[in-house]
Amino acid sequence: MTPVRDWRRALLPVCRLSWNGPWPLAWCSHGDLAGPCIRHKSHWNSSDRVCHSFRGNWDNHGIGIAPQGRPTRSSVKFPVWTRPAAGYWLNGTRLPLSGGNMNQVFSKLGSCFSTSTTAMGDHPVTFWEGVVCPLSDLVPGQMKQVQLQGDHSCILIQESDGAIHALSSKCTHYGANLINGTYHDGVIRCPWHGACFKASTGDIEDFPGLDSLHKYEVRVDSDQNVVVKMAQPLLGEKRRVKPLGQRDPNNLEVVVIIGGGASAEACAETLRQDNNFTGEIIVLTQEDLLPYDRPKLSKALSIDVENIQLRNPAYYHLGDIDIRTSSQVTDLNTKSKEVTLASGATIKFDKLVIASGTSPRRLNDVPGANLENIMVLRSPSDGQAIEAKGRNKKVAIIGTSFIGMEVAAYLADKAQTVTLIGNSEFPFERSLGPDIGKMVRSMHEAKGVSFQMGQGSKEFLDNGSGAVSGIRLEDGTEIQADLVVLGVGVEPNNQFIPQDCDLELTQDGYVKVNDHLETNIKGIYCVGDMAAFPLFLTESPEENLVHIGHWQLAHAHGRRAALNLCGKNEPIKSVPFFWTVQYGKSIRYAGFSPDYDDIVFDGRPEDGKFAAYYCKGDRVDAIATLMRDPLAAEFADLLRAGQTLKKDQVLTDWHKIY
């Protein structure tokens, strides 16, 4: 029998209810849906030991029905994750309960759902089952979206061998309809940001996002109709959280992860999934927050951190993942295998994952750089301060790449004035090219944003009280500014790596790794923005290491490093995929082409709908699109499959050929 964890250690309010039901108390290890639950053999999956029935939904915790066991009567105190003042919740539905014992809970569950039920003693478990389409409607190798109950839907896929898969229809990242994405070689790719899911299991294969799709029962009836069946509470559930294992006290191995971003988070939870690693996991982050969705910061400066946390505290607690916030690493000793914190404390490790990321560059060589109200965007508190100080004020933003342009878009209707200052002729000129840059500039100018391009900053002006009042440019032009935001690139967070360390770094300070994300020192890995790694898309990748600051790649790095740390053979093979959203328009980019020599357009940027192909010689290395979904996803699929698109093919229906 699965032991009951000490629930009192969890960081959530708890109310106790008496349980006198016919099934023993147990623990449901269902990822961040973990919690106390009732066992019953009809709801026990012996292969993955996961609760597949009722799931609660306050802070992703609640009543569950899980594991095995012959029904027996027991009387114990039963803790229920809930907020007492708010009542009891199940699958997003408030249950009509005011208190009482678990018998009352289960007696009320039936009133929350309809359709057929399966008996569980005296208490029903509800399922939805129905015909969704004729078998003849399915085309092997293609997706079909079908309606379930109400406005709920799922995706059907028939393989060439006749196998049929039924999966939830929304991407677990930001909720895109997957029917608008792509399906190739057993993998579904989201049209928005490139997340990939394995059709046979629903498991997430590539990122962004963390969670998997639900996979439903499917069969063909005697009338050759496709029938889908699922537990009723799964209707409307947007994601499946893979369960975490727990630490084995007999396993004394320690993995230390330096950093608290996407790659650190993905690494930590991958270590605990599928019983990959049962030793101690310590995550050291210098921020005072748990991992959060950093790309949202520049698009919504004032967003509450609770709304962008990747996981809640109890999730890490229940998986025995020790995340230590406000824990800055100041030294690394690879010989003694220990790290030193700013507090002076030292932590020994058996294996180490460096996921320290990068920090925004500051213009320290420009006079006046230390004046107040010259800011960078790195954390939620930075974003909130920029929004507060910029409201109804004159704002200057130095840098016309992704951070600078997104901050400008957010502040355009909030600040008194917004001025963008860049050293190129157009925004995004180096990454996306002048034509797209010109289009983006026009979008901003239509919203009242002004530009000073082809200029560097000569001096920050003092208002006489130690705060910035403006910027003097290299040509002598003065820009008034109550607030200056810097978006001028990043620098690696490598300050804790001593100069005499035998860890190999690039000339600009990034950590060199192989295609398994391992450094030159066995057992030490580096992932995310700090890693200089061999990208499989480049020529001679082992000789031409790259560092790419993409959210999606950071997740992929973290997962692959965790698997390799556990002895798996998982080389990194993820296609770079990023996006920017400004004024409701989203430009998507897939591939890698820092040194393209030509851009071929299908459509015109000024018309607001196009595909841009970045070419080196006769080969297409990357694509950028606006209003052309799912072309970016199609191109990413092509690269993932190891295929090449030629320059003379871009204006054909290439995506229908591959």
C-alpha positions as CSV (number, residue, x, y, z in Angstrom):
1,M,0.0,0.0,0.0
2,T,1.3,3.5,-0.9
3,P,2.3,5.3,2.3
4,V,0.5,8.5,3.2
5,R,2.8,11.5,3.0
6,D,2.9,13.9,5.9
7,W,0.4,16.3,4.5
8,R,1.0,18.8,7.3
9,R,4.2,19.9,5.7
10,A,2.5,21.1,2.5
11,L,2.1,24.8,2.1
12,L,-1.7,24.9,1.7
13,P,-4.6,25.4,4.1
14,V,-6.0,22.1,5.1
15,C,-9.3,21.2,6.7
16,R,-9.9,17.8,8.2
17,L,-12.9,15.6,7.5
18,S,-13.8,12.3,9.0
19,W,-13.6,9.3,6.6
20,N,-15.6,6.2,7.3
21,G,-16.0,4.9,3.8
22,P,-15.5,1.4,2.4
23,W,-12.0,2.1,0.8
24,P,-8.7,2.7,2.5
25,L,-7.0,6.1,2.6
26,A,-4.0,6.4,0.3
27,W,-2.0,9.0,-1.6
28,C,-2.6,10.0,-5.2
29,S,0.8,10.8,-6.7
30,H,-0.7,12.6,-9.7
31,G,1.9,15.4,-10.3
32,D,0.7,18.7,-9.0
33,L,-2.7,17.1,-8.6
34,A,-1.3,14.9,-5.8
35,G,-3.2,14.7,-2.6
36,P,-5.0,12.3,-0.3
37,C,-7.4,10.0,-2.1
38,I,-9.5,6.9,-1.8
39,R,-8.4,3.5,-3.3
40,H,-10.5,1.3,-5.4
41,K,-9.2,-1.4,-7.7
42,S,-11.5,-0.3,-10.6
43,H,-9.6,3.0,-10.8
44,W,-6.1,1.7,-10.5
45,N,-3.7,1.7,-13.4
46,S,-1.0,-0.8,-12.4
47,S,1.5,0.4,-14.9
48,D,1.9,4.0,-13.9
49,R,0.3,4.0,-10.4
50,V,-1.7,7.2,-11.1
51,C,-5.1,8.4,-10.2
52,H,-7.2,8.6,-13.4
53,S,-10.6,9.5,-11.8
54,F,-11.9,12.5,-9.9
55,R,-9.4,15.4,-9.6
56,G,-9.7,18.5,-7.5
57,N,-9.1,22.0,-8.7
58,W,-8.2,24.5,-6.0
59,D,-4.5,25.2,-6.5
60,N,-4.6,21.9,-8.5
61,H,-5.4,19.8,-5.4
62,G,-8.4,18.0,-4.3
63,I,-10.3,14.8,-3.8
64,G,-9.0,12.0,-5.8
65,I,-9.9,8.4,-6.4
66,A,-6.9,6.1,-7.0
67,P,-4.9,3.0,-6.3
68,Q,-5.9,-0.6,-5.9
69,G,-6.8,-2.6,-2.9
70,R,-9.6,-4.8,-1.8
71,P,-12.4,-2.7,-0.4
72,T,-12.2,-2.6,3.4
73,R,-13.7,-0.3,6.0
74,S,-11.4,2.0,7.9
75,S,-11.9,5.1,10.0
76,V,-9.2,7.8,9.7
77,K,-8.9,11.5,9.6
78,F,-9.0,12.6,6.0
79,P,-7.2,15.8,4.9
80,V,-8.8,17.6,1.9
81,W,-6.9,20.2,-0.1
82,T,-9.3,23.1,-0.2
83,R,-9.8,26.6,0.9
84,P,-12.5,26.2,3.6
85,A,-14.1,29.6,3.1
86,A,-14.4,28.9,-0.6
87,G,-16.0,25.5,-0.3
88,Y,-15.0,22.3,-2.1
89,W,-14.1,22.2,-5.7
90,L,-13.9,19.4,-8.2
91,N,-12.8,19.8,-11.8
92,G,-13.5,23.5,-11.7
93,T,-17.0,22.9,-10.3
94,R,-17.9,24.2,-6.8
95,L,-19.5,21.3,-5.0
96,P,-22.6,22.0,-2.9
97,L,-21.0,21.0,0.4
98,S,-20.8,22.8,3.6
99,G,-19.0,20.2,5.7
100,G,-19.4,16.7,6.9
101,N,-17.7,13.4,6.1
102,M,-16.5,11.8,2.9
103,N,-19.8,9.9,2.5
104,Q,-21.5,13.3,2.1
105,V,-18.8,14.3,-0.4
106,F,-19.4,11.2,-2.6
107,S,-23.1,11.4,-2.3
108,K,-23.0,14.9,-3.7
109,L,-20.6,14.1,-6.6
110,G,-23.3,12.4,-8.6
111,S,-25.4,15.6,-8.7
112,C,-22.5,17.4,-10.4
113,F,-22.5,15.1,-13.4
114,S,-24.8,13.3,-15.7
115,T,-24.8,10.4,-18.2
116,S,-23.8,6.8,-17.4
117,T,-22.1,5.7,-14.2
118,T,-20.0,2.8,-13.0
119,A,-20.7,1.6,-9.5
120,M,-18.1,2.0,-6.9
121,G,-19.8,0.3,-3.9
122,D,-22.7,2.6,-3.1
123,H,-21.0,5.6,-4.8
124,P,-21.1,6.2,-8.6
125,V,-18.2,7.1,-10.8
126,T,-19.4,9.0,-13.9
127,F,-18.1,8.5,-17.5
128,W,-19.0,10.1,-20.8
129,E,-19.1,7.8,-23.8
130,G,-20.5,8.5,-27.2
131,V,-20.2,8.1,-31.0
132,V,-18.2,11.0,-32.4
133,C,-18.0,10.2,-36.1
134,P,-18.2,7.4,-38.7
135,L,-14.9,5.6,-39.1
136,S,-15.0,6.5,-42.8
137,D,-14.5,10.2,-41.8
138,L,-11.0,9.5,-40.7
139,V,-8.1,9.8,-43.1
140,P,-4.9,8.0,-42.0
141,G,-2.1,10.4,-41.1
142,Q,-4.5,13.3,-40.6
143,M,-6.1,14.9,-37.6
144,K,-9.8,15.4,-37.2
145,Q,-11.5,17.4,-34.5
146,V,-14.8,16.0,-33.2
147,Q,-17.3,17.2,-30.7
148,L,-17.9,15.5,-27.4
149,Q,-20.4,16.9,-24.8
150,G,-21.4,20.5,-25.0
151,D,-18.6,22.6,-26.4
152,H,-15.9,20.1,-25.5
153,S,-14.0,18.5,-28.3
154,C,-11.1,16.1,-28.9
155,I,-8.6,15.3,-31.7
156,L,-8.8,11.9,-33.5
157,I,-5.8,10.5,-35.4
158,Q,-5.8,7.3,-37.4
159,E,-2.4,5.7,-38.0
160,S,-1.5,3.9,-41.2
161,D,-1.9,0.5,-39.3
162,G,-5.5,1.4,-38.4
163,A,-4.8,2.4,-34.7
164,I,-6.9,5.4,-33.6
165,H,-5.9,7.9,-30.9
166,A,-8.2,10.3,-29.2
167,L,-6.6,13.2,-27.4
168,S,-7.6,16.5,-25.8
169,S,-7.7,19.3,-28.4
170,K,-5.9,22.3,-26.8
171,C,-2.2,22.9,-26.5
172,T,-1.2,22.7,-22.8
173,H,1.0,25.8,-23.2
174,Y,-1.4,28.7,-24.1
175,G,-4.4,26.8,-25.3
176,A,-4.1,26.9,-29.1
177,N,-6.4,24.6,-31.1
178,L,-4.2,21.7,-32.1
179,I,-6.4,21.0,-35.2
180,N,-4.8,24.1,-36.7
181,G,-1.3,22.7,-36.1
182,T,0.6,19.9,-37.8
183,Y,0.8,16.1,-37.5
184,H,3.9,14.3,-38.8
185,D,5.6,11.0,-37.9
186,G,3.4,10.4,-34.8
187,V,3.9,13.9,-33.4
188,I,1.3,16.8,-33.1
189,R,2.9,20.3,-33.2
190,C,1.1,23.4,-31.9
191,P,0.7,26.2,-34.5
192,W,1.4,29.0,-32.1
193,H,4.7,28.2,-30.4
194,G,5.8,24.8,-31.6
195,A,5.1,22.6,-28.6
196,C,5.0,18.9,-29.6
197,F,3.0,16.0,-28.3
198,K,3.3,12.2,-29.0
199,A,0.0,11.0,-30.5
200,S,0.2,7.5,-29.1
201,T,0.4,8.7,-25.5
202,G,-0.3,12.4,-25.4
203,D,3.0,13.0,-23.7
204,I,4.8,16.3,-24.4
205,E,7.8,15.8,-26.7
206,D,9.1,19.3,-27.2
207,F,8.4,22.6,-25.7
208,P,7.3,25.3,-24.6
209,G,4.8,24.2,-21.9
210,L,5.2,21.5,-19.4
211,D,2.2,19.3,-19.4
212,S,0.8,16.5,-21.6
213,L,-2.5,15.9,-23.5
214,H,-5.2,13.7,-22.1
215,K,-5.5,10.4,-24.0
216,Y,-9.0,8.9,-24.1
217,E,-10.4,5.4,-24.7
218,V,-11.4,4.9,-28.3
219,R,-13.0,2.0,-30.1
220,V,-15.0,1.2,-33.3
221,D,-18.5,-0.2,-32.8
222,S,-20.3,-2.7,-34.8
223,D,-21.8,0.0,-37.1
224,Q,-18.3,1.2,-37.9
225,N,-18.6,4.4,-35.8
226,V,-15.8,5.8,-33.7
227,V,-16.7,5.8,-30.0
228,V,-14.8,7.8,-27.4
229,K,-15.0,7.2,-23.6
230,M,-13.5,9.2,-20.7
231,A,-14.1,9.9,-17.0
232,Q,-16.6,12.7,-16.9
233,P,-14.4,15.0,-14.9
234,L,-11.8,14.9,-17.8
235,L,-14.3,16.8,-20.0
236,G,-12.8,20.3,-20.3
237,E,-9.5,19.4,-18.6
238,K,-6.9,21.2,-20.5
239,R,-3.8,19.3,-19.5
240,R,-2.4,16.1,-17.9
241,V,0.2,16.6,-15.3
242,K,2.7,13.8,-15.3
243,P,3.1,12.3,-11.8
244,L,6.2,12.9,-9.8
245,G,8.0,10.3,-7.8
246,Q,9.5,10.9,-4.5
247,R,12.9,10.7,-2.9
248,D,14.2,7.3,-1.7
249,P,15.9,8.0,1.7
250,N,18.3,5.2,0.9
251,N,19.5,6.9,-2.3
252,L,22.2,9.4,-1.0
253,E,23.1,10.8,-4.4
254,V,22.6,14.6,-4.7
255,V,21.8,16.6,-7.8
256,V,22.2,20.4,-7.5
257,I,20.7,22.7,-10.1
258,I,21.9,26.3,-10.2
259,G,19.2,28.5,-11.5
260,G,15.4,29.0,-11.3
261,G,14.3,29.5,-14.9
262,A,12.7,27.3,-17.5
263,S,15.6,24.9,-17.9
264,A,16.1,24.4,-14.2
265,E,12.4,23.7,-13.7
266,A,12.2,21.3,-16.6
267,C,15.3,19.5,-15.4
268,A,14.0,19.1,-11.8
269,E,10.6,17.7,-12.7
270,T,12.0,15.5,-15.4
271,L,14.3,14.0,-12.8
272,R,11.3,13.1,-10.7
273,Q,9.1,11.8,-13.4
274,D,8.9,8.1,-14.4
275,N,11.1,7.2,-11.5
276,N,14.1,8.7,-13.3
277,F,15.9,9.8,-10.2
278,T,15.2,9.0,-6.5
279,G,18.1,10.9,-4.9
280,E,18.0,14.4,-3.5
281,I,17.3,17.3,-5.8
282,I,18.3,20.8,-4.7
283,V,17.4,23.8,-6.9
284,L,19.3,27.1,-6.0
285,T,17.8,30.2,-7.4
286,Q,18.9,33.8,-6.5
287,E,15.4,35.0,-7.2
288,D,12.9,35.1,-4.3
289,L,10.2,33.4,-6.5
290,L,9.5,29.9,-7.8
291,P,10.0,29.4,-11.6
292,Y,7.6,31.5,-13.7
293,D,6.7,32.2,-17.3
294,R,9.3,34.8,-18.1
295,P,8.3,35.6,-21.7
296,K,5.0,37.1,-20.4
297,L,6.9,39.8,-18.5
298,S,7.6,42.0,-21.6
299,K,4.1,41.5,-22.9
300,A,2.3,42.3,-19.7
301,L,4.5,44.3,-17.4
302,S,2.2,44.5,-14.4
303,I,1.1,40.8,-14.4
304,D,0.9,39.2,-10.9
305,V,3.5,36.6,-10.3
306,E,0.8,34.2,-9.1
307,N,-0.6,34.2,-12.6
308,I,2.7,33.2,-14.2
309,Q,4.1,30.6,-11.8
310,L,4.9,27.4,-13.7
311,R,4.0,25.3,-10.6
312,N,2.7,25.9,-7.1
313,P,4.7,25.3,-4.0
314,A,3.0,22.0,-3.1
315,Y,3.9,20.5,-6.4
316,Y,7.6,20.7,-5.7
317,H,7.1,19.7,-2.1
318,L,5.1,16.5,-3.0
319,G,7.9,15.6,-5.5
320,D,10.6,16.1,-2.9
321,I,12.2,18.9,-5.0
322,D,14.0,21.2,-2.7
323,I,13.8,24.7,-4.3
324,R,15.7,27.2,-2.3
325,T,14.9,30.8,-3.3
326,S,17.1,33.8,-2.5
327,S,20.1,31.4,-2.7
328,Q,22.8,33.0,-4.8
329,V,25.7,30.8,-5.7
330,T,29.0,32.6,-5.4
331,D,31.6,29.9,-6.0
332,L,31.9,26.5,-7.7
333,N,34.6,24.0,-6.9
334,T,34.5,21.2,-9.4
335,K,37.2,19.2,-7.7
336,S,35.6,19.0,-4.3
337,K,32.1,19.0,-5.9
338,E,30.6,21.7,-3.9
339,V,29.0,25.1,-4.4
340,T,29.2,28.1,-2.0
341,L,26.3,30.4,-1.4
342,A,26.3,34.1,-0.6
343,S,25.4,33.2,2.9
344,G,28.6,31.3,3.2
345,A,26.9,27.9,3.3
346,T,28.4,25.1,1.1
347,I,26.4,22.3,-0.6
348,K,28.0,19.1,-1.8
349,F,26.8,17.5,-5.0
350,D,27.3,14.3,-6.9
351,K,26.0,15.8,-10.2
352,L,25.5,19.4,-11.1
353,V,23.3,21.2,-13.6
354,I,24.2,24.8,-14.4
355,A,21.1,26.6,-15.5
356,S,22.0,30.1,-14.3
357,G,20.8,31.9,-17.5
358,T,21.7,35.4,-18.5
359,S,21.1,38.9,-17.2
360,P,20.3,42.1,-19.1
361,R,23.3,44.2,-20.1
362,R,23.6,47.6,-18.6
363,L,25.3,50.6,-20.3
364,N,27.8,51.1,-17.5
365,D,30.3,52.8,-19.8
366,V,27.8,55.6,-20.6
367,P,28.1,58.6,-18.3
368,G,25.2,58.8,-15.9
369,A,24.4,55.1,-16.1
370,N,23.9,55.0,-12.3
371,L,21.1,57.5,-12.2
372,E,17.8,56.5,-10.8
373,N,15.0,55.3,-13.1
374,I,17.3,53.6,-15.6
375,M,16.0,50.1,-15.6
376,V,16.2,46.7,-17.1
377,L,13.5,44.0,-17.3
378,R,14.4,40.7,-15.7
379,S,11.8,39.9,-13.0
380,P,8.1,40.6,-12.2
381,S,9.1,43.3,-9.8
382,D,11.1,45.0,-12.6
383,G,8.0,44.8,-14.8
384,Q,5.7,46.2,-12.2
385,A,8.1,49.1,-11.5
386,I,8.5,49.9,-15.2
387,E,4.8,50.0,-15.6
388,A,4.2,52.2,-12.5
389,K,7.1,54.6,-13.2
390,G,6.2,54.9,-16.9
391,R,2.5,55.5,-16.6
392,N,1.8,59.1,-17.9
393,K,5.5,59.8,-18.1
394,K,8.1,60.2,-20.9
395,V,9.7,56.9,-21.6
396,A,12.8,56.2,-23.6
397,I,13.7,52.6,-24.6
398,I,17.2,51.8,-25.8
399,G,17.3,48.7,-27.9
400,T,14.9,47.7,-30.8
401,S,15.0,44.0,-30.5
402,F,12.4,41.8,-28.8
403,I,12.4,43.1,-25.2
404,G,12.6,46.7,-26.2
405,M,9.9,46.5,-28.8
406,E,7.5,44.5,-26.6
407,V,7.9,46.9,-23.7
408,A,7.2,49.8,-26.1
409,A,4.0,48.1,-27.4
410,Y,2.8,47.6,-23.8
411,L,3.5,51.2,-22.8
412,A,2.3,52.9,-26.0
413,D,-1.2,53.6,-24.6
414,K,-0.1,54.2,-21.0
415,A,3.0,56.5,-21.1
416,Q,2.9,60.1,-22.1
417,T,5.4,59.5,-24.8
418,V,7.5,56.5,-25.9
419,T,10.7,56.8,-27.8
420,L,12.7,53.9,-29.2
421,I,16.4,54.3,-29.7
422,G,18.3,51.8,-31.9
423,N,21.7,51.7,-33.6
424,S,20.3,50.1,-36.8
425,E,18.0,51.6,-39.4
426,F,15.0,49.4,-38.6
427,P,13.9,47.3,-35.6
428,F,14.9,43.6,-35.8
429,E,17.1,44.4,-38.8
430,R,19.7,41.8,-38.0
431,S,17.4,39.0,-36.9
432,L,14.3,39.4,-39.1
433,G,15.6,41.8,-41.8
434,P,14.8,45.4,-42.9
435,D,11.4,44.7,-44.6
436,I,9.9,43.1,-41.5
437,G,11.6,45.7,-39.3
438,K,10.0,48.5,-41.4
439,M,6.6,46.9,-41.0
440,V,7.0,46.6,-37.3
441,R,8.1,50.2,-37.1
442,S,5.0,51.3,-38.9
443,M,2.8,49.4,-36.4
444,H,4.4,51.3,-33.5
445,E,4.3,54.7,-35.2
446,A,0.6,54.2,-35.8
447,K,0.3,53.9,-32.0
448,G,2.2,57.1,-31.4
449,V,5.7,55.6,-30.7
450,S,8.6,57.6,-32.1
451,F,12.0,56.4,-33.2
452,Q,15.5,57.6,-33.1
453,M,17.4,55.1,-35.3
454,G,21.1,54.8,-36.2
455,Q,22.0,56.3,-32.9
456,G,24.0,55.4,-29.9
457,S,23.7,56.9,-26.4
458,K,26.4,59.4,-25.4
459,E,25.2,60.4,-22.0
460,F,22.3,60.0,-19.5
461,L,21.1,63.4,-18.3
462,D,20.6,64.2,-14.6
463,N,17.5,66.1,-13.4
464,G,19.5,67.6,-10.6
465,S,18.2,65.1,-8.0
466,G,20.0,62.0,-9.0
467,A,17.4,60.7,-11.4
468,V,17.5,60.5,-15.2
469,S,15.8,63.4,-17.2
470,G,16.8,62.4,-20.7
471,I,19.4,61.0,-23.0
472,R,22.0,62.8,-25.2
473,L,22.6,60.8,-28.4
474,E,25.8,60.6,-30.3
475,D,24.7,63.3,-32.8
476,G,23.9,65.7,-29.9
477,T,20.1,65.2,-30.0
478,E,18.5,65.2,-26.6
479,I,15.5,63.0,-25.8
480,Q,13.5,63.9,-22.7
481,A,12.8,60.9,-20.5
482,D,11.5,60.3,-16.9
483,L,12.2,56.6,-17.3
484,V,14.8,54.8,-19.4
485,V,14.4,51.1,-20.1
486,L,17.4,49.2,-21.5
487,G,17.0,46.3,-23.9
488,V,20.5,46.0,-25.3
489,G,21.3,42.3,-25.0
490,V,22.3,40.0,-22.2
491,E,25.4,38.7,-20.5
492,P,26.0,35.1,-19.1
493,N,25.5,34.6,-15.4
494,N,28.9,33.0,-14.8
495,Q,30.2,35.1,-11.9
496,F,30.3,32.0,-9.7
497,I,32.7,30.2,-12.0
498,P,36.3,31.0,-10.9
499,Q,38.9,31.9,-13.4
500,D,41.0,28.9,-12.6
501,C,38.1,26.5,-12.9
502,D,38.7,23.7,-15.4
503,L,35.2,24.1,-16.9
504,E,35.6,25.0,-20.5
505,L,34.0,28.4,-21.5
506,T,33.6,30.2,-24.8
507,Q,35.4,33.5,-25.3
508,D,32.2,35.4,-24.3
509,G,31.7,33.4,-21.2
510,Y,29.2,30.7,-22.0
511,V,29.7,27.1,-20.9
512,K,30.7,24.6,-23.6
513,V,28.7,21.3,-23.7
514,N,28.3,18.3,-26.0
515,D,25.0,17.2,-27.6
516,H,24.0,15.5,-24.3
517,L,24.4,18.9,-22.6
518,E,27.4,17.6,-20.6
519,T,30.5,19.8,-20.0
520,N,34.1,18.7,-20.3
521,I,33.8,17.5,-16.7
522,K,31.8,14.3,-16.3
523,G,28.7,14.7,-14.2
524,I,28.4,18.5,-14.7
525,Y,25.8,19.7,-17.2
526,C,24.9,23.1,-18.5
527,V,21.5,24.0,-20.0
528,G,19.5,27.0,-21.3
529,D,20.8,30.4,-22.1
530,M,24.2,29.7,-20.4
531,A,25.0,26.7,-22.7
532,A,27.0,26.9,-25.8
533,F,25.8,23.7,-27.5
534,P,26.0,21.9,-30.9
535,L,22.8,22.7,-32.8
536,F,22.0,19.7,-35.0
537,L,20.9,22.1,-37.8
538,T,24.3,23.7,-38.3
539,E,27.3,22.6,-40.3
540,S,29.9,20.8,-38.1
541,P,27.8,21.5,-35.0
542,E,30.5,20.1,-32.6
543,E,32.9,22.7,-33.9
544,N,30.4,25.6,-34.1
545,L,28.7,25.8,-30.7
546,V,25.9,28.3,-30.4
547,H,24.1,29.9,-27.5
548,I,20.4,30.7,-28.1
549,G,18.2,32.5,-25.5
550,H,14.9,30.9,-26.4
551,W,12.3,29.9,-23.8
552,Q,11.4,26.8,-25.8
553,L,15.0,25.6,-26.1
554,A,15.6,26.2,-22.4
555,H,12.8,23.7,-21.6
556,A,14.2,21.2,-24.1
557,H,17.7,21.5,-22.6
558,G,16.4,21.0,-19.1
559,R,14.6,17.8,-20.0
560,R,17.4,16.3,-22.1
561,A,20.0,17.0,-19.5
562,A,17.9,15.3,-16.8
563,L,17.4,12.2,-18.9
564,N,21.1,12.0,-19.8
565,L,22.1,12.6,-16.2
566,C,20.1,9.5,-15.4
567,G,22.0,7.4,-18.0
568,K,19.6,7.8,-21.0
569,N,21.0,8.5,-24.4
570,E,19.1,11.6,-25.4
571,P,21.0,14.0,-27.6
572,I,19.4,17.5,-27.9
573,K,17.5,17.7,-31.2
574,S,15.1,20.6,-30.8
575,V,14.3,23.1,-33.6
576,P,14.5,26.6,-32.3
577,F,11.1,28.3,-32.2
578,F,10.3,31.7,-30.9
579,W,7.7,34.4,-31.2
580,T,6.9,38.0,-30.5
581,V,3.5,39.6,-29.9
582,Q,2.9,43.3,-30.4
583,Y,-0.4,45.0,-30.7
584,G,-2.2,41.6,-31.0
585,K,0.0,40.5,-33.9
586,S,2.2,37.5,-33.5
587,I,5.4,36.9,-35.6
588,R,6.6,33.3,-35.3
589,Y,10.1,32.1,-36.2
590,A,11.4,28.6,-36.6
591,G,14.9,27.5,-37.5
592,F,18.3,29.1,-37.1
593,S,19.9,31.5,-39.6
594,P,22.2,34.1,-38.0
595,D,24.2,34.6,-41.3
596,Y,21.5,34.4,-44.0
597,D,22.4,36.0,-47.3
598,D,18.9,36.4,-48.8
599,I,15.3,36.6,-47.7
600,V,12.6,35.3,-50.0
601,F,9.0,36.5,-49.3
602,D,5.7,34.9,-49.9
603,G,3.4,37.8,-49.4
604,R,4.3,41.4,-48.4
605,P,5.1,42.4,-44.8
606,E,3.4,45.8,-45.4
607,D,0.1,43.8,-46.0
608,G,0.3,42.2,-42.6
609,K,0.4,38.6,-43.9
610,F,3.6,36.9,-45.1
611,A,6.1,34.1,-44.8
612,A,9.8,35.1,-45.0
613,Y,12.4,32.4,-45.8
614,Y,15.9,33.0,-44.6
615,C,18.4,31.5,-47.0
616,K,22.1,30.7,-47.1
617,G,23.1,29.8,-50.6
618,D,20.3,27.6,-52.0
619,R,19.2,26.3,-48.6
620,V,16.4,27.7,-46.4
621,D,17.6,27.8,-42.7
622,A,14.7,29.6,-41.1
623,I,11.2,31.0,-41.6
624,A,9.3,33.9,-40.1
625,T,5.5,34.2,-40.5
626,L,2.7,36.5,-39.7
627,M,-0.9,35.3,-40.2
628,R,0.3,32.2,-42.0
629,D,-0.2,29.4,-39.5
630,P,0.8,26.7,-39.5
631,L,3.7,27.3,-41.9
632,A,6.3,27.9,-39.1
633,A,5.2,24.6,-37.5
634,E,5.4,22.8,-40.8
635,F,8.9,24.1,-41.4
636,A,10.0,23.0,-37.9
637,D,8.6,19.6,-38.6
638,L,10.6,19.4,-41.8
639,L,13.8,20.4,-40.0
640,R,13.1,17.9,-37.1
641,A,12.8,15.1,-39.7
642,G,16.3,16.0,-41.0
643,Q,15.0,17.3,-44.4
644,T,16.1,20.4,-46.3
645,L,14.0,23.0,-48.0
646,K,15.6,24.5,-51.1
647,K,15.4,28.2,-52.0
648,D,13.6,27.5,-55.3
649,Q,10.9,25.5,-53.5
650,V,9.7,28.2,-51.2
651,L,6.9,29.5,-53.5
652,T,5.6,26.0,-54.1
653,D,3.3,24.0,-51.8
654,W,6.4,22.6,-50.2
655,H,4.5,21.9,-46.9
656,K,2.2,19.5,-48.7
657,I,5.1,17.5,-50.2
658,Y,7.1,16.7,-47.1
